[in-house]
Amino acid sequence: MSCTASTTGSWIRFSVPSHRIRVLTGSSVLAGCFLLGFFHRFAPATSADLGADGATLGALAAWHFWMYTVAQIPAGMLVDRYDTRWCVAVGSLVTAAGSFALASAQSVVVASVGPVLTGAGLSVVFVGIMKYNAAWFRPESYGLVTGVTMLLATCGAVIAGSPTAWLLERYSWREVFAIAAAAGVVLSVAVAVVVRNRPPQCPVEAGIPSGGAWAGLRTALRRRELWPLLLATVGTNGTFCAFARLWGVPLLTETRGLSNTAAAGYTTAALAVYGVGCLAIGVWSDRVGRRKPFLLATSGMAVAGWVGLAVLPWDSGWQGIGLYTLVGAAASHVTVSFAALKESVPAHIAATALAVLNAGVFAASAALQPLFGLVVDSGSGWGWALALMVGVAVVGLIAVRYSRETWCSPLPTDSDRA
């Protein structure tokens, strides 16, 4: 995907300042698209004036999550086929259309179109950013760049509540979504104007399968490098996301007697550590020039964290925060996992492979949430529910053994063309 390894290095080494300006401008615009997508993921779905009860509004908000998961693989196929610039520009327009649908909806049926469109649009933005990063940055810096991307996403998750609440004190929810729609249109135009798919020295990628996008998907699914990384990422990031989004707070309120506010501080701390960890592990992995040791270390941390929560007699306070942040830190595994997969597959299917990995982790996380609840509701208790996470993390740790070390380098050009 990146041609810089065989030409001049990275954009940092370009002698013409305009190249640096171009890549930084493109990165900034794409980051804006990504953060706007996370606004839609964490902002309130709609107001009660649509006449819906809490359960219906909850289902309405969930449409974004499910559409994002389902659309990941088609989005990767589209980006591999048509590249970043126009795919992200159209994806941002789709997101803007979803925001406009929410702003103008007079019923729940019409409003449900909004989360569907925003989920579909964000899925294209995510894989487009990953492909852009690979094309414009040095291969040995991909972990750093991916870490920055994930940190930005996590910051959006952490801070989305307060800014939105501040806006809703001054504007109606319809006006907020209308502003978001306008921002999406502006960003879409900006992507079309300033983003370029690859540096000028980089030739158009060869090797697109003759069967088109579906052939690319079949090729990605047949790559043995994909599946160990998918299982390992489910064991770290998938388990953490399922827990932090739904069960982290109830565990503390029901077993340790904490208030919702105090319990939320534990998950917030874990998310903050996760975000910082994504950046730190990306930088460290790039500097060492290895991927697999970091995959092993974070998978081991996940097993240790879940075992601690399941069987140790931990108390609220520093012990609980320590275990929560340990599984949060382990989830930063995803940065190295994305980098290792990008370096393990041919360039022309990298976006599709990354989309399969991301969709698989999201789907596993979604499945773990009700399974965890079923164990708790069955009377087995929280310990056995946490043991479910231990089992998934152990499978992930075993899977890492079958992953390959990429040495922070993409496949050779000849392999790309095979």
C-alpha positions, -999 to 999 in steps of 0.1 A, spaced: 0 0 0 28 24 8 52 31 -20 75 52 2 96 23 13 110 19 -23 112 55 -32 121 85 -10 112 72 25 83 90 41 66 123 37 89 135 65 119 130 42 104 149 13 125 179 4 96 199 -9 76 214 20 44 213 0 43 175 4 44 179 42 16 204 41 -4 182 18 -2 151 41 -8 171 73 -38 188 57 -52 155 45 -47 139 78 -64 167 96 -95 166 74 -98 128 77 -94 131 115 -122 156 115 -144 131 96 -135 104 121 -143 125 152 -176 137 137 -185 100 133 -177 94 169 -200 123 178 -228 104 162 -218 72 180 -219 87 215 -243 117 212 -280 112 224 -301 95 198 -331 118 198 -354 137 221 -385 123 238 -407 146 217 -407 118 191 -431 99 214 -408 69 220 -401 52 252 -366 45 266 -364 10 251 -373 23 216 -347 51 219 -321 26 230 -328 4 200 -327 35 178 -292 44 191 -281 8 185 -288 10 148 -256 30 144 -235 3 161 -249 -26 141 -248 -8 108 -212 2 114 -203 -35 121 -222 -49 91 -209 -22 67 -172 -27 76 -164 -54 51 -182 -38 22 -165 -5 31 -131 -22 30 -139 -36 -4 -150 -2 -17 -118 15 -4 -96 -12 -19 -114 -8 -53 -119 30 -54 -94 43 -29 -96 68 0 -104 102 -15 -138 96 -30 -149 68 -7 -144 90 24 -159 120 7 -190 100 -1 -190 84 33 -189 118 50 -219 129 28 -238 97 39 -230 106 75 -243 141 69 -275 128 54 -280 106 85 -276 136 107 -300 156 86 -325 127 89 -323 129 126 -326 167 126 -358 167 105 -375 135 117 -410 137 129 -414 101 139 -392 72 152 -395 54 118 -380 83 99 -355 89 127 -342 53 125 -328 62 90 -303 85 107 -283 60 128 -283 36 98 -267 62 75 -242 75 101 -231 40 109 -226 32 72 -207 65 66 -183 61 95 -174 26 84 -160 39 52 -142 67 70 -124 43 93 -110 20 66 -102 50 44 -81 66 71 -62 33 76 -54 31 39 -44 67 38 -20 63 67 -4 33 50 1 52 17 15 84 31 36 74 61 67 52 64 60 15 70 81 16 102 59 45 115 25 28 109 22 18 145 26 54 157 1 67 131 -24 40 140 -19 48 177 -26 85 171 -58 75 152 -71 53 179 -62 79 206 -83 105 188 -112 80 186 -109 73 224 -107 110 232 -140 114 213 -155 86 233 -144 101 266 -154 137 260 -185 133 239 -209 135 268 -200 169 283 -197 190 251 -229 176 238 -247 183 271 -233 219 269 -247 223 234 -281 209 244 -284 235 271 -282 262 243 -297 246 213 -324 220 206 -313 185 197 -326 191 161 -303 222 158 -273 202 171 -278 175 145 -284 201 118 -250 217 127 -234 182 125 -250 177 91 -235 210 79 -201 201 93 -203 167 75 -210 184 41 -181 208 47 -157 179 56 -169 159 25 -160 188 2 -126 193 20 -118 156 16 -125 159 -22 -103 190 -24 -73 183 -3 -70 145 2 -49 125 -23 -47 87 -24 -9 84 -25 22 105 -28 31 117 -64 60 93 -65 38 63 -58 24 45 -88 -12 33 -89 -14 -1 -71 -13 -31 -93 -26 -65 -84 -64 -58 -80 -79 -93 -85 -95 -98 -118 -128 -107 -101 -130 -73 -85 -139 -65 -49 -154 -99 -42 -123 -116 -53 -104 -93 -30 -126 -103 -1 -121 -140 -9 -84 -135 -10 -84 -116 24 -105 -144 40 -80 -170 28 -50 -153 43 -39 -174 73 -24 -142 89 -59 -127 94 -74 -153 118 -48 -155 146 -49 -117 148 -87 -116 148 -89 -141 177 -62 -123 196 -78 -89 192 -112 -103 204 -94 -116 235 -81 -82 243 -100 -54 227 -133 -73 221 -136 -84 258 -127 -49 271 -152 -31 248 -180 -55 258 -173 -50 295 -166 -12 295 -197 -3 274 -222 -23 294 -211 -44 324 -182 -25 340 -204 -1 360 -231 -27 371 -203 -50 384 -192 -22 408 -226 -10 418 -240 -45 426 -209 -62 441 -190 -33 457 -219 -9 465 -206 21 445 -228 47 431 -232 50 393 -211 81 392 -183 66 412 -184 33 392 -183 53 359 -150 67 370 -134 32 368 -145 27 332 -134 62 323 -100 56 338 -98 23 319 -107 41 286 -82 68 293 -54 42 298 -66 24 267 -63 56 246 -29 65 259 -18 29 256 -28 28 219 -4 56 212 24 44 235 24 8 222 24 20 186 55 42 192 73 15 212 65 -12 186 78 10 158 109 18 177 118 -18 185 109 -29 150 88 -59 163 51 -67 165 47 -102 180 62 -95 215 37 -67 220 9 -89 209 20 -116 234 25 -90 262 -9 -74 258 -27 -108 254 -10 -119 287 -21 -87 304 -57 -94 293 -56 -129 308 -41 -116 340 -66 -88 343 -97 -109 338 -84 -137 361 -78 -110 387 -114 -96 384 -129 -131 384 -111 -148 413 -91 -123 434 -107 -108 465 -102 -72 452 -117 -42 468 -130 -10 453 -103 17 453 -68 13 440 -72 -25 436 -103 -23 414 -90 7 394 -57 -13 389 -76 -43 374 -99 -21 353 -70 -2 339 -50 -34 333 -77 -48 309 -79 -13 294 -42 -12 287 -44 -48 273 -70 -36 248 -44 -12 232 -33 -45 215 -55 -34 186 -29 -8 175 -3 -34 169 -28 -59 155 -39 -34 128 -3 -27 120 7 -64 119 -22 -73 96 -15 -44 72 21 -57 70 10 -93 65 -12 -91 35 -8 -78 -1 -14 -40 -4 -43 -43 -27 -65 -62 -1 -52 -44 30 -83 -22 35 -106 -53 31 -85 -73 55 -85 -45 81 -123 -42 77 -128 -79 83 -107 -77 115 -125 -47 128 -159 -61 119 -150 -94 136 -140 -77 168 -171 -55 169 -194 -86 163 -176 -106 190 -179 -77 214 -217 -74 206 -221 -111 212 -202 -111 245 -225 -85 260 -257 -106 261 -237 -138 269 -222 -121 299 -257 -110 310 -271 -144 306 -245 -159 329 -252 -133 355 -290 -137 352 -287 -175 354 -277 -172 390 -241 -183 384 -228 -150 396 -204 -123 384 -174 -146 389 -185 -171 363 -195 -142 339 -160 -129 343 -146 -164 337 -162 -162 303 -139 -132 296 -109 -152 309 -117 -180 285 -119 -157 255 -87 -140 265 -69 -174 268 -80 -183 233 -66 -150 221 -33 -156 239 -30 -190 223 -38 -175 189 -9 -151 191 14 -181 189 3 -187 153 7 -151 142 38 -141 122 64 -115 130 64 -87 103 94 -68 116 74 -36 109 78 -41 71 52 -46 44 53 -76 21 79 -73 -7 67 -58 -39 69 -92 -57 46 -107 -30 22 -79 -35 18 -88 -72 14 -125 -65 
